[in-house]
Amino acid sequence: MSDLESTRTEHFADEEDYTTAEIVYWIVGIFMIPLVPILLVWFFTPWSGM
């Protein structure tokens, strides 16, 4: 059986507050994952000769 006298201590890592700039940076990075291949195809598609 467990000891009722023992106390359980949990150590949590210090919670870091993220700045608005970091959050915007992450959101832009997430949107760039599908956007980069789309932009590459769009920019490198030959427009002449169609």
N, C-alpha and C positions, 0 to 999 in steps of 0.2 A: 504494500500500500504506500501511497505517497505521504510524504511528510507535510503535515498541515502548517507547520511552523515556518517552512521555507518561503521566501518571497521570490517572486519571479521578476528579474530585472531584464528589460529589453533596451538595447542601445540602438537607437535609430541614427542613421547618418544625418548630418545637418542638411536640412532642406534648403536648396538653393532657389532663390527667386530669379526667374529669368527676366531679362530686360525686354522691352518692346522691340528693340532692334534685333535681338536674337530670335524672337518669335516670328518677326517678319522675314528674317533670313531663312528660317526653316520652312515657312510657307512658300516662299519663292522657290526654294530648292525642291520642294515636293512637286510644285507645278512644272518645274523645268524638266522633270524626268520624262513625261510624255511629250512635252512641248519641243524639246531639242530635236528629236528625229523628224517631227512634223516640219519644223522650220528649215532643217537641212534639206529635206526633199523639196520644199517650196522654193528655197533660194537657189538650189542647184539644178532645178528643172530648166532645160533650155527653152527659152521663150521664142527664139527665132526658128523659122522653118516649120511652123505649125500652119 
